[in-house]
Amino acid sequence: MTDLSGKVALVTGSARGIGRAVALRYAALGADIVINYAHGAEAAEETRAAATALGVRAEAVRADVSVVDDVRRLFAGRRPDIVVVNAGLEHTGLPVADFTEEQFDRMFAVNTKGAFFTMQEAARHVADSGRIIYVSSSTTGYPMPGYALHGGSKVAPEYLVRVLAHEIGHRGVTVNGILPTATEGAGLHTSAGPDAPIRAFLRDFNPMGRMGTADDVADVAEFFAGPLSSFVSGQLLTVSGGAIA
């Protein structure tokens, strides 16, 4: 099992969903946790309490990643060993001919600008031999109708992962991305019941016939945070049960 004792992990968007699963996985492995949220202080406090119950230190910090000053405040005075750039919005079902400027601006402010400036601060503050992990989406590799804004806003940060891996690799820092498939209990699928259309779709589309889980993503986040991935950098790993090559 990975040992993260003595490490500090900062996970954006970690009050719920994938971010929460990753934060609690790291806490279970011994890392102290900085939980970030923009909305939902109660959920953030529940995640913080769950982390401290695992015997580590944890704090919850409100910061909107679409606001650069908030991102800088989130990192101020901190030198994390692991940064997970997870905060994001999902808004699908928007044909190219129909989305509005307001929808575009909001999606790209969080998913693109937020990810860029979070990774910039991570590059400035992460400890030597640290880890930066970006959580993207498998839709960037599988264009579908209605996903132009969502997938499009995730593509640019994937490119940044590869650039940043070159720029700070000399410090022993690795930079990688995780591209999850539709994930049960997270994002758009937080309330996907047994009869949800996505389940029927995945039974035909996904070789494993199921949705992903937050723990599936946390498994990969554990690998990227630990010593076994110390020579793996600039990579984008799709976590989709084989649905996308």
Secondary structure, 3 states (H helix, E strand, C coil): CCCCCCCEEEECCCCCHHHHHHHHHHHHCCCEEEEEECCCHHHHHHHHHHHHCCCCCEEEEECCCCCHHHHHHHHCCCCCCEEEECCCCCCCCCCCCCCCHHHHHHHHHHHHHHHHHHHHHHHHHCCCCCEEEEECCHHHHCCCCCCHHHHHHHHHHHHHHHHHHHHHHHHCCEEEEEEECCEECCHHHCCCCCCCHHHHHHHHHCCCCCCEEHHHHHHHHHHHHCHHHCCCCCCEEEECCCCCC
